[in-house]
Amino acid sequence: MSFSDSDSSSHGGATEYKTFRQISRDRLLYEMLCSTKTGDSKSTWKVLIMDKVTVKVMSHSCKMADITDQGVSLVEDLFRRRQPLPSMDVIYFIQPSKENVVMFLSDMSGREPLYKKAFVFFSSPIPKELVNHIKSDTSVVPRIGALREMNLEYFPIDNQAFITDHDRALEELFGDVENPRKFEACLNVMATRLATVFASLKELPFVWFRTAKALDDSPTSTFRDLVPTKLAAAVWNSISMYKSTIPNFPQTETCELLILGRSVDQIAPVIHEWTYDAMCHDLLDMEGNKYTYEVPSKTGGQTERKEALMEDRDPIWLELRHAHIADASERLHEKMTNFVSKNKAAQIQQSGRDGSELSTRDLQKMVQALPQYTEQVEKISLHVEIAGKINRIIRETGLRELGQLEQDLVFGDAGAKDVINFLRTKQNETPENKLRLLMIYASVYPEKFVGDRGLKLMQLARLSREDMKVVNNMQLIGGSSDDKKTTGSFSLKFNTQKTKQATRKDRSNEEETWQLFRFYPMVEELIENLSKGELPKNEFSCINEASPTVQGDSQRATQRAPVGQASAPYSMRSKRTANWAQTRHSDDGYCSDSILRIASTDFKKMGRRIFVFIIGGATRSELRVCHKLTTKLRREVVLGSSSIDDPPQYITKLKLLSERDLSMDSLKI
């Protein structure tokens, strides 16, 4: 019986650089499942048993076919009644909880265990008392083939993003928690799961966090300001233990982690983001990444409902998801045109529609090309349909005008008169869109919501008291507006010539290639500052800050990382996206030029990784920025959060918060 963490490394010396998600998948498949193929277990099929958390960990990284390929013939739930299979070996991938250990022991103890031999893998560090509890059962110990800590308890949702699956983090960490136990429980589990990211990748981070306002100086400071501080401390405590418990774990810092609260950017969660990805999740009735649509029946009857997953395995989605919706629509049109011009089956079908009779030779060619044709045309047609549906919604709802006003507010080109005029003239606008506009307005002009001013705006917009509560709770999370106006990097006034306020400054070094593509989340600026070592010292601290020499070496290493040479920017008339989102054409007119291979090649010779963790939910614009900066900085930027929220979800979560503040006395700081 062995008790250790795996000894893999994310960099692997001379081996090829692997992305965050690739490492997570490989560890589950090869270090865990494949490692059980030893001795007399080498060629036998096994049972895989997981709990409700680890089954989600597995499903976020692996397909069922991947698991089967590693010799697993049956996947079971730990807490369901299971059929005894005494001739088969079993793999347990479970959380290290008392309930799980008791269930495992009941399976394997006594004269008639459910399985022959057990390989046990824990998703996070197991307490010593539970290890002793297992060792004390003398009937079970000889039946254990392995007892290890995998330290993998996070949920990859993208090649460069993960969540800790805390959908109620806003409520439990920033709401009115009468019982601080709920606060501590949420924070501790979040810290444990975040720490396992670094255990998996064998990375030791500099842990940066946004500091709380001085408790003595600011009476408006509440426990909410301390959430990033407390999480950073808990994460560092867990990671520090890895230095002595995980073989080959680095003893000096190898990457950077920045921990932020949702208050760092109150606009990103509610503004209309105009990328294909964001529009799909914002405007369409999607369930997670699942899109449901109808297709004509092959038998001529009623239409059939089908489901499609918008995920990394779809090369068209991978290419277009961060493109502006107008650019994505153009590219899809080009793809369909190229596909028809180069695919024999499509050409023949097109000529048949023109009225000409198909020859036997034509039919033979069509049948030969049909399997590939059917699969490819379905993929392109699906995305053409989705983009068309989004554009139709934009036209019918007049979303461009609202989007323009939102961005003008953010950049200081619109003010109170513009908002009031919009609310007066657009009475038929949906309540959600009016609320989102007022939330942006409140972020830029908090003083306009003091006293009964906010109530009057709500009445003008014909919104309910519940909606007013959303704005109040948003401001509650954000803290004092006075503090916001005086802090350096988050100043509300960038241009003294403007009479209107702004929360963003135009990025003069980036050409605006599409209308309504000006907005960028605050995280973009923070990541760039972190990469340059220029985070404001009065707003950010590092738990394990290095000596000046080490910091200098780190900065020089970052500067030495090769920077991809950008091609000349397209003109405004060409209406092409910036370099990071350019189209890559392929010969078949179907997908980008082997995007997955290119992505792998692009990751070679990378600098140190940057991790950003946002407490309270991240947005699709923040995910887009992480991909963009990975290319720009030549450093893999990984986004983590308690959840990924689309605007409707975020608004619902804000409604669950209490308007009452929580006193500092009720929490041990």
C-alpha positions, 0 to 999 in steps of 0.5 A: 500500500502506498500513500503519496501524491503523484510525482508528475510535473506540468512542465516535464523538463524537455517534454512538450508544454501542456495546457492547464486542461490537458494536465488535468485530463492526463492526471485523471486518465494516466496517473490515476486510472492507468496506474492501477494496471499493475501485476495481476490487475494489468489486463482486467476490467475494473469498476470506478466508484465516485461521489457526487463531487468527484463525478463532476470533476471527472466529467469536466475533464474526460469523456466516457470513452476516455474512461473506458479506454483505461479499462473501466467497464462500470461507473458507480455512485458511492452512495447507491446500492451496488451489486457485489462483484467479488472477482473485479478490482475497483477504483475509488475516486472520492473526497476525503470525508468521514462518510466516504471513508466509512462507505469504502470500509463497509464495501471492502471489509469482512469475509465477503467484500464487494470487490477483489482489490481496491485502488483508492484515490482522494481528491484532496488531502486526507486528515491523518485520523481518517488514514488511521481509521482505514489502517485500523481495519485489518481485513481491509488493508491487505485488499488495498492496492493503492491509497493516494491523494490525487489533489484534484478537486476543481472543475475545468470548463475551458482549456484555460479556466476552471471553477470551484463550483460555489454557485452561492458564493456571493450569498454565503461570502458577501451576504448577511450571514447570521451564522459565520459557520456558513462563511467559513465552510464556503471559504475553506472548501474554496481554498482547498479546491483552489489549492489543488490546482497548484498541486496538480500542476506542480506550481508554487505561486506568488499569492497576490490579493486585493487588500481590504481598506484599513479598518481604522481609517474607513468606517464603511469597511466590512468583512466583505473587503476581507474575503480576498485576504482570508481566501489568500491566507487559506490557499497559501496555508494549503499550498505550503503543506504541499512543499513537504507532502508532494514529491518533487513539488517546487520549493521556490515560486514558479507562477503568480496567483491574483485573488480578487473579489467580484467588487473589482469590476461591477460592470463586466457581469451585466454589460452586453458583451458582443462576442459570439460566445457571450451572445449565445449564453446571454440571448439564447435559451442555453442550458450551460453549454448545451444548445437545443434546436429543431431539424426537419424530420428525415421521414417527413413528419414532425421536426426533431429536437437535437442537442449540440454542445458549444465546447472546445471539441468543436473547431468552429466554436473554438475559432469563433467564440471570442470573435465579435458577432458580426465578424463571426457571421461574416466568417460563417458565410465565407465558410459555407461558401468555401465549403460548397465550392470545394465539396463535390456533394454540396456542388451536386446537390446545388446543381440538382436544386437548379433543375438540372438532372443528376447523372449516375456518375454525379450520384456516385460522387455524391454518395462517396462524399456523403458521410463527410459532407453530412457531418461537416455541413451540419456543423457549419449549418448549426453555427449559421443558424445560431448566428442568424438567430442572434442577429435577428434578436439584436435587430428585433430588440434594438440592442445596438442602441442600448449597447452603444449607450452602455459603452458610452457610459463606461467610457465617459461619453454619456451621462444622466441626460442620455440615460433618462432620455433612453428610459423615457423613449424606450418604455417597451425595453425589457425590464432586464435590459433596463435594470442592467443599464441602471446597474452600469449607471450606478457603477459609474455615477454612484452619487446619482443613487443617493437618497431617493434619487435611485427610487425615482430612476426606478420609477421612470424605468417602471422597475420593481422594488426587487430590482431596486434591491439588486442595485443596492446589493451591487453597491453593497458588495462594491463598498464606499463610492468615495473610496472608489473615486480616490484610489489610484488605478480605479479612478472614475475620471481618466480624462479631465476634459470630459465633464462626464465620469468614466470607469474605463479609458480607451486603449489607444494602442488597440485599434477598434475594429468592430462597433461596440467592441470597446469594452474590456473588463478591469481584469485585463488591466490588472493582469498586464500590470501583474505581468509587468510587476506594476500592481499598485502597492496600496491596493494589492499585497503578496503573502509570500512576496519575494526579495528584490533579487528574486522579483528582478529575476522573475521579471527578467524571465517574463521579459525574455519570454518571446512575444508573438509578432503581430501583423499590421492591423487591419484598417477600419474599413476592412472590418477585421478583428484584432490579430488575436481573433483573425480567421485561420482558413483551412483547405476544406472550408470547414474549420480553422487550420487545425486549431487544436494543433496550432494551439498546442504549438503556440504554448511552446516556449511560454513564460510563467503561468498567471492565475486569476481567481475571482470570488463571486463569479467570473464572466465570459468577457474575462475568459476572453481576455485570458485567452487574448493575453496568453497570446499577447504576453506569451504566458498561459493565463488561467481564469478561476472562479467560484462560478461562471455567470451570465448576466441573468444568473448574476442578477438573480444571485444579487437578489438573494443577498440581504440589504443589511450589512454584517458587523465585523464582530460576528466574524473572527478576523 
